[in-house]
Amino acid sequence: MNILFGAFSRSFDCSKLAIHAKQWFHFVGKSLQFVGKSLQWRSHHLRASWLGLMGLLVILGQCPLWLGPTQLWAIETVRFATFNVSLYGKQADAVASRLARSDDPQAAAVAEIIQRVRPDVLLLNEFDYDPEGHNIDLFQQNYLQREQNVSQSPTGPAEPIDYPYRFSATVNTGIHSGFDLDRNGKVDSQPGSNHYAGDCWGYGRYPGQYGMVLLSRFPIVQSEVRTFRKLLWKEVADAQLPDDESTTMPHDWYTDEMLAHFPLSSKSHWDIPVKIHGRTIHAFASHPTPPVFDGPEDRNGRRNHDEIRFWADYIDSPSRAGYIRDDRGVRGGLTEGKFFVILGDLNGDPHDGQGRQGIGRLLSSAKIISTRVPESEGGAQQAVLQGGANSSQQGNPRHDTLDAKDQPGPGNLRLDYVLPSANLRVARMGVFWPESSDPTFRLVGTHPFPSSDHRLVWVDLTLENGKPAVKGAGQVR
């Protein structure tokens, strides 16, 4: 029985159900044949066969299965996840120095969370980018590929996990604009300060700060990746460009010269095709700027709105996506009918805090599954324990993914999203935020956080015969 249940270590993960179910039914059948010949009802084989059959039925009861007998072995789930890991430093080489060792407490806690949840496709936000990929190499080699047990869980260390495929690219954070974007009266071109960061196309004290990387167990079609880092903000249809209220001209917070170079993305927007058993699912990755840290002109709030709205336009009709042009010069959005999952810290809560309109527009799209929301017990518990702004919020605290300041606010928020396309079928979903009585709560904790102020969000998608299960194609338990 240990072998059987050991195969389902990811909370009855059904991704290997086909292989193990076949093996166990074969074992049961052989054992029953033996029983039929010997009529020895107390034999070890009979007891084992019944234990195996009952164990398998328990597992099947926990897994989403198509009910047709010819399809029984063809069901698999693939787990998509996003995690803002807050792995950045005060200078460009700080993260690399920490990851070069295998004993960095924050990196170990982040790695254990990933190992406990075991996503198949995972977007990391706020993971410092370097062109050579040394940071992610070190994180995989020294942390993900080594068992972690920061939590001291009674179940033992988390198993190592390997991601043979990945995508990362240049982001706009820390790329200096050459302009006085923050209007402090001077152009700060020396990396390392907040003033330098304020004059960058995306806020960052050095190039690559707050970067992104997508990790995958499945092949990435690198030749078909689309990036939109250079798409100009002013080219967005009906762009919400900020306005200087002291003048009569509209949308003039930034000069025409600035807007001629100003990108929409504070980091980047990526369309990354992932090949899963012969079928492609597009992973959309981004990390819009927070809709705060500005003034009456609302420059960050307006940019956040349009960064999120980009995805709503990208998946909509060709007319809505007409302004979109990727960094290779190819125009247009996603082809109709394609499978996709939107991933990332989108810095927008539909009910609380600032920036509700942008995320509200995306969540209202008929092209995505948004009525089911990942949740946790820990989020609800912490909202009560922390009080403050949490007590007056409108949103469900079980849906929170950020543990933010409670006094004066904004309180905990839902900022991190895994949004599958409406033509996919969801098996289960969740937020890694255990209650305080759970040993793994040590991995998330309270401020100062051992891992990150954000929580990992995951969604399991059901595949049929190795392909995404299309809604309406059958019955799912």
NORWO-V254284 format. One record per run of one state. SS is the DSSP state (@ for helix, = for strand, . for the rest). FROM is the first residue (numbers start at 0). LEN is the number of residues. Records with the same first field share a line. If there is no record, write none. Layout:
BEGIN
SS=FROM-LEN + FROM-LEN
END
This chain:
BEGIN
.=0-1 + 6-10 + 38-5 + 62-6 + 87-6 + 99-5 + 117-3 + 127-6 + 144-3 + 148-9 + 158-6 + 167-5 + 173-2 + 176-17 + 198-1 + 200-1 + 202-9 + 216-3 + 220-1 + 224-1 + 227-4 + 235-20 + 259-3 + 263-5 + 276-2 + 286-12 + 314-10 + 325-5 + 331-7 + 345-10 + 363-4 + 368-8 + 386-1 + 392-4 + 399-2 + 402-10 + 413-2 + 421-4 + 431-7 + 443-10 + 454-2 + 464-2 + 468-9
@=1-5 + 16-22 + 43-19 + 68-6 + 93-6 + 104-13 + 133-11 + 193-5 + 221-3 + 232-3 + 255-4 + 298-16 + 355-8 + 376-10 + 387-5 + 396-3 + 438-5
==74-13 + 120-7 + 147-1 + 157-1 + 164-3 + 172-1 + 175-1 + 199-1 + 201-1 + 211-5 + 219-1 + 225-2 + 231-1 + 262-1 + 268-8 + 278-8 + 324-1 + 330-1 + 338-7 + 367-1 + 401-1 + 412-1 + 415-6 + 425-6 + 453-1 + 456-8 + 466-2
END
